[in-house]
Amino acid sequence: MLLKNALLRGGIPFIIMGGIALILYFQGEVSDSKGTFMASLIALFVGAATVIYNIDHWSFTKQSGIHFLIMLITVYPILLFSGWFTISSVWDAFKIFLLFGVIGVSIWLVMSTLAKVFSW
């Protein structure tokens, strides 16, 4: 059941955005196509990883930690290879990691707060 939910949550945005990327590619918008495809990969992994929060016998801390690790091994490399950032040194990759962390923590705080506020 978790695998099915992960495929739905990540696969639907991936298919939609991947389709848009394909259309852009065939229209000659190669740069926009690549960016859209990279965003579709991020949506795939972020969406699929949300099922972790449905594993009730795991603590919220464990769910959050596992989610972070999944994002670290999937989304962070996508950011590095996306072409969205200039990377000429390890320092550049570290700055991207810091941006990844700040944005990730910000989204996590908003979403966990919303989950608490709207849980019944």
N, C-alpha and C positions, 0 to 999 in steps of 0.2 A: 504493500500500500504506500509506503514512504517513497519507493522508487517511482511509482506511477505519479504521485503528487509532485515529486521533484522534476520529472520529465514534463509534466503539464506546466508547472510554475516557471520553469526555465525555457522549455521548448517553444511555448507559444510566442513569447516576445522574440526569441531567436529566429523563428520561422518568419514572422512578420518583418522584423528589421533586416533579416538576411535577404528576404525578397526585395525590400527597398534597395538594399545594397546592390543586388543583382541588376535591378532596373537602372540604377545610377551608373553602374559599370557599362551596360549596353548603350547608355546615352552618352558615353564618353567622359563621364565625370568620375574618373578613376580615383582621384584623391578623396572626394566625398564618399565614394563607394567603399574605399578602405576604412575610412573613419566610421562609417555606419556599420560596417561589418565588425570592426573592433568593439563598438558599443554593443552590438548584438551578442558578441561573445561574453562581454561583461554581464549583460542582462541574463544570459543563460546561466552563468555560474551563481550570480547573486540570487536569482529566482529559485534555482534548484536547491541552493543551500538553506533556504528559509525553512525547509522541512525539519531541520535540526530542532527548531523551537517547538515541534510537535512531539518530541520524544519526552514524554511526561516523567519518566523515571530518572532523567538527567536533571541536575540542578541548573538554574539559570546561568550560573557562572561557568559550568562545564559547556552548556550549549553555546554561550557567547565565545568561549575560548576556542572551541572546535570550529565555530563559524569564522572566527578571525584567521585561524590556520588555513582553512579552505580558501578564504579570500587572498591570503598571502601567497599561496602556491598557484592560484589561478589568475586573479585580477592583477596583482602586482606585476607579474611577467607580461601580461597583455599591455599594461601601461608602458613598460619598458620598450616593447617591440612595436608599439602602435605608430610611432612616428610623430606623436603629439608633443613630444619633449625632445630637446636637444640633449644628447648624452655623449659627453666627451671625456668623462672621468667617473671614478667611483663616487666622488662627491655629488655629481649630478644625479646618479642613481639613488644616493642617500636622500637627496632633497625630494626626489619623487616618492621615496618611501615615507618621508615625513608628511608630504601632502596626502598620500594614500592613508596614512594613519589619522591625520587631523580630520579629513573628510569622512573616513570610516567611523571614527568615534562620534563625530557630529551626527551622522545619520543614525548610528546605533542609539544615541541618547534620545533623539527625536522619536524614533520608532518604538523604543522600549517605554518611553513616557506615554505615547499614544496607546500602546497596548495595555498599560496599566489603567489609564483613564477610561478607555472604552471596553474593558473586559467586564463581562457580566457574569 
